[in-house]
Amino acid sequence: MNIKISIYKLVNLALRVGGMGMKFLLIIILSKFFSVGDYRNFTLIITFITLSIYVLGLDFYNFSIRDILNGEENLYTHKVVQTFFLYLSGYLIFGIIYYLFFNSLDFIKQYALIVFLIAVTEHFAQELYRLLIAFGKVLLANSMIFFRLFGWGIYVLFFLYTKKQISLNHILIAWFTFNFISILVILSFFAIKKYPQIISVKIERYWIIDGLKVSSIFFIGTVLLKIIEYANRFVIDYFLDDIYVGIYGFYTTIALIVTIYINTIVISFELPQLIKNKDISAFPNFRKSIIKQLFIIVIILMIVIFPLIHWQGHEQYKEYFPIFILILAGIVFMNLSLVEHYLLYIEHKDKRILYIMVITGAFSLFSAVLLTYLMGIYGTSISFLLTGMLMFILRKHEVKKEIFYNKKNILPQNKL
């Protein structure tokens, strides 16, 4: 039985890492083929899209998935359809805001429509992935990611290595196309299987409104988290030359593999059951799994990073290698703190989660601006590490205060 589970996890890991790995590989390869200006635009477009997809859904999934898994199975389809209705409404509002305020940004204006379409399809694909994971369809979820990311990457690499010209606009169109196809396939499967239930769904505003009230707390927290992860690139772009945006983006991209790995090999398998059972006594094993997998992925990255830098061929990337260590350490602290984060989440300590993100988000932005101004790109990286450490400390403190001090008999503190 254990062997089967291991093989199943290995297949899912291969699909997830294969898809995400292709995306990262493409980003790295384009840093070699693109001019500094084009790569700067590409990096900032990716950052903008990444931030947009967190804004688009208003973090409603934090409410809906917890509510779905804790509710009756016969209401699953009903709640999923209402969730999709909310997302479609959000896309219309986002489209208006995007047209009025964002499509004139210097790195977007040439690609305004396609960037909007990518942002929408990236968000929708991400929400489909989360729902599939919640319902235990891990293999299907990771297959979808593999198709849309690996397919897009292979298509672009084919043009690059057959010496055909390919523009940034062409790359963005390919990205959107594979997103759209993967979404269409999954929705078709869902619609065929659940058609009678889907057409009978009536939109219940009170459920959506209640969900928005809860998710608004998570939404603010997520925006702050993404500021922590991505705003540093814009700070660097403001204070330093374009080359530093590329260097920081390159090393951050590699370090974020840690988070993707932990989400794939630990979170996607263990978290849905933890949410459904609400059993915090299972969290020590959850912590052990995260620590074990963090050790494995950090060792792997430290082995592959030097050949990767050598192949990449830019002397500036070699010169600033120490910032990778700083960013990687920050990512490790953030992932270690996930145990405490999900404990607070399962116990409905939503306001405490927000409190932590407000503190760390404000600290991250302030320290990034100050330290980048004083120390350049090293200051930005130190800011990221300090933010990760602060997040770890605050989450641990809040769990002890909010859970153990109030529920002393559930689980001894020294075992978590």
C-alpha positions as CSV (number, residue, x, y, z in Angstrom):
1,M,0.0,0.0,0.0
2,N,2.8,2.4,0.9
3,I,4.5,1.6,-2.4
4,K,1.4,2.5,-4.3
5,I,1.0,5.8,-2.5
6,S,4.6,6.6,-3.1
7,I,4.3,5.9,-6.8
8,Y,1.1,7.9,-7.0
9,K,2.7,10.9,-5.3
10,L,5.7,10.6,-7.6
11,V,3.5,10.7,-10.7
12,N,1.7,13.8,-9.4
13,L,5.0,15.4,-8.5
14,A,6.4,14.7,-12.0
15,L,3.3,16.2,-13.6
16,R,3.3,19.3,-11.3
17,V,7.0,19.9,-11.4
18,G,7.2,19.0,-15.1
19,G,4.6,21.7,-15.9
20,M,6.0,24.4,-13.5
21,G,9.5,23.3,-14.3
22,M,8.9,24.0,-18.0
23,K,7.5,27.4,-17.2
24,F,10.6,28.2,-15.1
25,L,12.9,26.8,-17.7
26,L,11.2,29.0,-20.4
27,I,11.7,32.1,-18.2
28,I,15.3,31.2,-17.7
29,I,15.9,30.5,-21.4
30,L,14.2,33.7,-22.5
31,S,16.6,35.6,-20.2
32,K,19.3,34.3,-22.6
33,F,17.5,35.0,-25.8
34,F,15.7,38.3,-25.0
35,S,17.2,41.7,-24.9
36,V,17.4,43.3,-21.4
37,G,14.4,45.5,-22.3
38,D,12.2,42.6,-23.5
39,Y,13.2,40.4,-20.6
40,R,12.4,43.3,-18.2
41,N,8.9,43.6,-19.8
42,F,8.3,39.9,-19.7
43,T,9.3,39.7,-16.0
44,L,7.1,42.6,-15.1
45,I,4.1,41.2,-17.1
46,I,4.5,37.8,-15.3
47,T,4.5,39.7,-12.0
48,F,1.5,41.7,-12.9
49,I,-0.5,38.6,-14.0
50,T,0.5,36.8,-10.9
51,L,-0.7,39.6,-8.7
52,S,-3.9,40.0,-10.8
53,I,-5.0,36.4,-10.3
54,Y,-5.0,36.8,-6.6
55,V,-7.1,40.0,-6.9
56,L,-9.6,38.5,-9.4
57,G,-11.0,35.8,-7.1
58,L,-11.1,38.0,-3.9
59,D,-9.7,34.9,-2.2
60,F,-13.2,33.5,-2.2
61,Y,-11.8,29.9,-2.3
62,N,-10.7,30.3,1.3
63,F,-14.3,30.5,2.3
64,S,-15.9,28.2,-0.4
65,I,-13.5,25.2,-0.1
66,R,-13.7,25.2,3.7
67,D,-17.5,25.6,3.6
68,I,-17.9,22.9,0.9
69,L,-15.7,20.3,2.6
70,N,-17.4,20.9,6.0
71,G,-20.9,20.7,4.4
72,E,-23.1,18.0,2.8
73,E,-22.0,16.3,-0.4
74,N,-25.3,16.9,-2.1
75,L,-24.6,20.6,-2.0
76,Y,-21.1,20.4,-3.6
77,T,-22.2,21.2,-7.2
78,H,-24.6,23.9,-6.0
79,K,-21.8,25.8,-4.2
80,V,-19.3,25.2,-7.0
81,V,-21.6,26.8,-9.6
82,Q,-22.3,29.8,-7.4
83,T,-18.5,30.2,-6.9
84,F,-18.0,30.2,-10.7
85,F,-20.8,32.8,-11.1
86,L,-19.0,35.1,-8.6
87,Y,-15.7,34.7,-10.6
88,L,-17.4,35.6,-13.9
89,S,-18.9,38.7,-12.4
90,G,-15.5,39.6,-11.0
91,Y,-13.9,39.3,-14.4
92,L,-16.3,41.9,-15.8
93,I,-15.5,44.4,-13.0
94,F,-11.7,43.7,-13.4
95,G,-12.0,44.3,-17.1
96,I,-13.4,47.8,-16.5
97,I,-10.7,48.6,-13.9
98,Y,-8.0,47.2,-16.1
99,Y,-9.1,49.3,-19.1
100,L,-9.2,52.5,-17.0
101,F,-6.0,52.2,-15.0
102,F,-3.6,49.4,-16.1
103,N,-3.5,49.0,-19.9
104,S,-1.4,52.2,-20.3
105,L,1.5,50.9,-18.2
106,D,4.6,51.0,-20.3
107,F,5.3,47.3,-20.1
108,I,1.7,46.3,-20.8
109,K,0.3,48.8,-23.4
110,Q,1.6,46.9,-26.4
111,Y,0.0,43.7,-25.2
112,A,-3.0,45.0,-23.3
113,L,-5.7,42.6,-24.5
114,I,-3.7,39.4,-24.4
115,V,-2.4,40.2,-20.9
116,F,-5.9,40.7,-19.7
117,L,-7.0,37.4,-21.2
118,I,-4.1,35.6,-19.7
119,A,-4.8,37.0,-16.2
120,V,-8.4,35.8,-16.4
121,T,-7.7,32.3,-17.7
122,E,-4.8,31.9,-15.3
123,H,-7.1,32.7,-12.4
124,F,-9.9,30.4,-13.6
125,A,-7.4,27.6,-14.2
126,Q,-6.0,28.1,-10.7
127,E,-9.5,27.9,-9.1
128,L,-10.3,24.7,-11.1
129,Y,-7.1,23.3,-9.8
130,R,-8.0,24.1,-6.2
131,L,-11.4,22.6,-6.5
132,L,-10.0,19.4,-8.0
133,I,-7.5,19.1,-5.2
134,A,-10.3,19.7,-2.6
135,F,-12.4,16.9,-4.1
136,G,-9.4,14.5,-4.2
137,K,-8.9,14.6,-7.9
138,V,-5.2,15.3,-7.5
139,L,-4.0,13.4,-10.6
140,L,-6.5,15.2,-12.8
141,A,-5.5,18.6,-11.3
142,N,-1.8,18.0,-11.9
143,S,-2.5,16.7,-15.4
144,M,-4.3,19.9,-16.2
145,I,-1.3,22.0,-15.0
146,F,1.1,19.8,-17.0
147,F,-0.8,20.2,-20.2
148,R,-1.2,24.0,-20.1
149,L,2.3,24.8,-18.9
150,F,4.4,22.1,-20.5
151,G,2.5,22.4,-23.8
152,W,3.0,26.2,-23.8
153,G,6.6,25.9,-23.0
154,I,7.3,23.2,-25.6
155,Y,5.6,25.3,-28.3
156,V,7.7,28.4,-27.5
157,L,11.0,26.4,-27.2
158,F,10.3,24.8,-30.6
159,F,10.4,28.2,-32.2
160,L,13.4,29.3,-30.3
161,Y,15.5,26.3,-31.1
162,T,14.5,26.1,-34.8
163,K,15.8,29.6,-35.1
164,K,12.5,31.0,-36.1
165,Q,11.7,34.5,-34.9
166,I,9.2,34.7,-32.0
167,S,8.1,37.9,-30.4
168,L,6.9,38.5,-26.9
169,N,3.4,39.0,-28.3
170,H,3.6,35.5,-29.9
171,I,4.7,34.0,-26.6
172,L,1.8,35.6,-24.8
173,I,-0.8,34.4,-27.3
174,A,0.6,30.8,-26.9
175,W,0.3,31.1,-23.1
176,F,-3.4,32.2,-23.4
177,T,-4.2,29.4,-26.0
178,F,-3.0,26.6,-23.8
179,N,-4.8,28.1,-20.8
180,F,-8.1,28.3,-22.7
181,I,-7.9,24.7,-24.0
182,S,-7.2,23.2,-20.6
183,I,-10.1,25.1,-19.0
184,L,-12.4,24.1,-21.8
185,V,-11.6,20.4,-21.4
186,I,-12.1,20.4,-17.6
187,L,-15.3,22.4,-17.8
188,S,-16.7,20.1,-20.5
189,F,-16.0,17.1,-18.3
190,F,-17.6,18.7,-15.3
191,A,-20.7,19.9,-17.3
192,I,-21.4,16.5,-18.9
193,K,-21.2,14.7,-15.6
194,K,-23.2,17.2,-13.5
195,Y,-25.5,18.8,-16.1
196,P,-28.8,18.0,-14.4
197,Q,-27.6,19.5,-11.1
198,I,-26.0,22.5,-12.8
199,I,-29.1,23.7,-14.6
200,S,-31.2,23.4,-11.4
201,V,-28.9,25.7,-9.4
202,K,-30.3,29.0,-8.2
203,I,-28.0,31.8,-7.3
204,E,-28.2,32.5,-3.5
205,R,-26.9,35.9,-2.8
206,Y,-26.8,35.4,0.9
207,W,-24.2,32.6,0.6
208,I,-22.1,34.7,-1.8
209,I,-22.3,37.7,0.5
210,D,-21.5,35.7,3.6
211,G,-18.5,34.2,1.7
212,L,-17.3,37.6,0.6
213,K,-17.4,38.9,4.2
214,V,-15.2,36.0,5.3
215,S,-12.9,35.9,2.2
216,S,-12.3,39.7,2.4
217,I,-10.1,39.0,5.4
218,F,-8.1,36.4,3.5
219,F,-8.1,38.7,0.4
220,I,-6.3,41.5,2.2
221,G,-3.9,39.0,3.7
222,T,-3.2,37.5,0.3
223,V,-2.6,40.8,-1.3
224,L,-0.1,41.6,1.4
225,L,1.5,38.2,0.9
226,K,1.9,38.8,-2.8
227,I,3.4,42.2,-2.0
228,I,6.0,40.4,0.1
229,E,6.7,37.9,-2.8
230,Y,6.6,40.2,-5.8
231,A,6.6,43.9,-5.0
232,N,10.4,43.8,-4.4
233,R,10.8,43.5,-8.2
234,F,9.0,46.9,-8.7
235,V,11.1,48.4,-5.9
236,I,14.3,47.2,-7.7
237,D,12.9,48.6,-11.0
238,Y,12.4,52.0,-9.4
239,F,15.8,52.3,-7.6
240,L,18.1,50.2,-9.8
241,D,18.8,49.3,-13.4
242,D,16.8,46.9,-15.5
243,I,19.5,44.2,-15.2
244,Y,18.8,43.9,-11.5
245,V,15.1,43.2,-12.1
246,G,16.2,40.3,-14.2
247,I,18.7,39.0,-11.7
248,Y,16.3,39.2,-8.8
249,G,13.5,37.7,-10.9
250,F,15.7,34.8,-12.0
251,Y,16.8,33.8,-8.4
252,T,13.3,34.3,-7.0
253,T,11.9,32.1,-9.7
254,I,14.3,29.3,-8.8
255,A,13.7,29.7,-5.0
256,L,9.9,29.6,-5.5
257,I,10.3,26.0,-6.7
258,V,10.4,25.2,-2.9
259,T,6.8,26.5,-2.4
260,I,5.5,24.7,-5.5
261,Y,7.2,21.4,-4.4
262,I,5.7,21.7,-0.9
263,N,2.3,22.4,-2.2
264,T,2.4,19.5,-4.6
265,I,4.0,16.8,-2.4
266,V,2.6,17.7,1.0
267,I,-0.2,20.3,1.0
268,S,-2.3,18.9,-1.9
269,F,-2.4,15.4,-0.4
270,E,-2.7,16.2,3.4
271,L,-4.5,19.5,3.8
272,P,-8.0,18.6,2.4
273,Q,-8.3,15.8,4.9
274,L,-7.1,18.0,7.7
275,I,-9.7,20.6,6.9
276,K,-12.5,18.0,6.6
277,N,-11.6,16.2,9.9
278,K,-10.6,19.4,11.8
279,D,-8.2,17.2,13.8
280,I,-5.3,19.3,15.0
281,S,-3.7,16.3,16.7
282,A,-2.6,15.3,13.1
283,F,-0.5,18.4,12.7
284,P,2.7,17.1,14.2
285,N,2.9,14.6,11.3
286,F,2.0,17.4,8.9
287,R,5.0,19.4,10.3
288,K,7.3,16.4,9.9
289,S,6.3,16.0,6.3
290,I,6.9,19.6,5.5
291,I,10.4,19.7,7.2
292,K,11.4,16.4,5.5
293,Q,10.4,17.7,2.0
294,L,11.9,21.1,2.6
295,F,15.3,19.4,3.3
296,I,15.0,17.4,0.1
297,I,14.1,20.3,-2.2
298,V,16.7,22.7,-0.8
299,I,19.5,20.1,-1.3
300,I,18.3,19.5,-4.9
301,L,18.3,23.2,-5.6
302,M,21.7,23.8,-4.2
303,I,23.0,21.0,-6.4
304,V,21.4,22.3,-9.7
305,I,21.9,26.0,-9.2
306,F,25.6,26.2,-10.1
307,P,25.3,24.3,-13.4
308,L,22.2,26.4,-14.2
309,I,24.1,29.7,-13.6
310,H,27.0,28.5,-15.7
311,W,24.7,27.5,-18.5
312,Q,22.9,30.8,-18.2
313,G,26.1,32.6,-19.1
314,H,25.6,36.1,-17.7
315,E,28.5,37.2,-15.4
316,Q,26.2,39.4,-13.4
317,Y,24.1,36.4,-12.3
318,K,27.2,34.7,-11.0
319,E,28.4,37.8,-9.2
320,Y,25.1,38.2,-7.3
321,F,24.7,34.5,-6.3
322,P,24.5,35.3,-2.6
323,I,21.1,36.9,-3.0
324,F,19.8,33.4,-4.0
325,I,20.8,32.1,-0.5
326,L,19.0,35.0,1.2
327,I,15.8,34.5,-0.9
328,L,15.9,30.8,-0.5
329,A,16.2,31.1,3.3
330,G,13.2,33.5,3.4
331,I,11.2,31.0,1.3
332,V,12.1,28.2,3.7
333,F,10.9,30.2,6.8
334,M,7.6,31.0,5.0
335,N,7.0,27.3,4.2
336,L,7.9,26.2,7.7
337,S,5.2,28.6,9.0
338,L,2.5,26.9,7.0
339,V,1.7,24.5,9.8
340,E,0.7,27.3,12.1
341,H,-1.1,29.1,9.2
342,Y,-3.3,26.2,8.5
343,L,-3.9,25.5,12.2
344,L,-5.3,29.1,12.5
345,Y,-7.3,28.6,9.3
346,I,-8.9,25.3,10.4
347,E,-9.8,26.9,13.8
348,H,-11.4,29.9,12.0
349,K,-8.9,32.4,13.4
350,D,-9.3,34.4,10.3
351,K,-8.7,37.8,11.9
352,R,-5.5,36.6,13.4
353,I,-4.3,35.4,10.0
354,L,-5.0,38.9,8.7
355,Y,-3.2,40.6,11.6
356,I,-0.1,38.6,10.8
357,M,-0.2,39.5,7.1
358,V,-0.7,43.2,7.8
359,I,2.3,43.3,10.1
360,T,4.6,41.3,7.7
361,G,3.3,43.1,4.6
362,A,3.9,46.5,6.1
363,F,7.3,45.4,7.3
364,S,8.2,43.9,3.9
365,L,7.3,47.0,1.9
366,F,9.0,49.4,4.3
367,S,12.2,47.4,4.7
368,A,12.4,46.6,0.9
369,V,12.3,50.3,0.1
370,L,14.7,51.3,2.8
371,L,17.2,48.5,2.4
372,T,17.2,48.7,-1.4
373,Y,17.9,52.4,-1.2
374,L,20.8,51.8,1.2
375,M,22.2,48.5,0.0
376,G,20.9,47.9,-3.5
377,I,19.8,44.4,-4.5
378,Y,21.4,42.8,-1.4
379,G,19.2,45.0,0.7
380,T,16.1,43.8,-1.2
381,S,17.1,40.2,-0.5
382,I,17.8,40.8,3.1
383,S,14.4,42.4,3.4
384,F,12.8,39.3,2.0
385,L,14.7,37.0,4.5
386,L,13.7,39.2,7.5
387,T,10.1,39.2,6.3
388,G,10.1,35.4,6.2
389,M,11.5,35.1,9.7
390,L,9.0,37.6,11.0
391,M,6.1,35.7,9.4
392,F,7.4,32.4,11.0
393,I,7.7,34.0,14.5
394,L,4.3,35.7,14.4
395,R,2.4,32.6,13.2
396,K,4.0,30.5,15.9
397,H,3.1,33.1,18.5
398,E,-0.5,33.4,17.4
399,V,-1.0,29.6,17.4
400,K,0.2,29.3,21.0
401,K,-2.0,32.2,22.1
402,E,-5.1,31.5,20.1
403,I,-5.2,27.7,20.2
404,F,-3.2,26.2,23.0
405,Y,-3.9,28.8,25.6
406,N,-7.6,28.4,25.0
407,K,-7.6,24.6,24.3
408,K,-4.9,23.3,26.6
409,N,-6.1,19.7,26.7
410,I,-6.2,19.2,22.9
411,L,-2.5,18.8,22.2
412,P,0.6,19.6,24.3
413,Q,2.5,22.5,23.0
414,N,5.8,20.7,22.9
415,K,4.5,18.1,20.5
416,L,3.6,20.7,17.9
